[in-house]
């Protein structure tokens, strides 16, 4: 197929006789070139808008009004339901920020996946106005929260991670406290102290090993002592679909988030691709 077959109709050039003009047709080619460039620009802009709209697809689940703020991510709604803000981890200090942001406000609610947790609480993303960032994203931008291990969708996680990274770089909110800085994968003492807690860990993947139903990302040579990330093999396809093939991470520097457990050595289990960011 020629180039003309890929052009928007408005970008195709006509010499007045129903035929595309060419530099040898006796007509100036500059209007044609400008038309082609304009057509491509418009097409690219439309594609970018469509891509942005399709990037994160949450499902609207209604509206509700905040009656009270219970903690940094829990709201009591006027209809008696309890709302847990999805996709973030917070400290107690976030309560004041959440009260200032959402206290008494009507909210638009959206869900990714299930909309209730095992305690029967509503779990959703909350918006104080249409077209505005979510409450979660605003808390992240101000350094009042961290992106959790489970967002529910890699594309939706990108906006949250971008907000978190900007706040961390600027040392806003909790990021001004060195205790919240990402732990180094070779800081075994720090990893031991963080056992049972949510944390971010950064380091270089020295080797990748597949054994049984698990993919191991090893950050040290002694896997019985050093830090590792465990990825269930059944989830490998979802990682690959998100552009993050686990078996190809050897030699790369990554940031992983989740709760630190102690097995033979400290580990984080990564069940979702949004838990891992490449940093090199």
Secondary structure, 3 states (H helix, E strand, C coil): CCHHHHCCHHHCCCCCCCCCCCCCCCCCCHHHHHHHHHHHHHHHHHHHHHHHHHHCCCEEEEEEEEEEEEECCEEEECCCCEEEECCEEECCCHHHHHHHHHCCCEEEEEECCCCECCCCCEEEEEECCCCCCCHHHHHHHCCCEEECCCCCCHHHHHHHHHHHHHHHHHCCHHHHCHHHCCEECCCHHHHHHCCCCEEEEEEECCEEEEECCEEEEECCCCCCCCCEEEEEHHHHHHHHHCCCCHHHCCCCEEEEEEECEECCCEEEECCCHHHEEECC
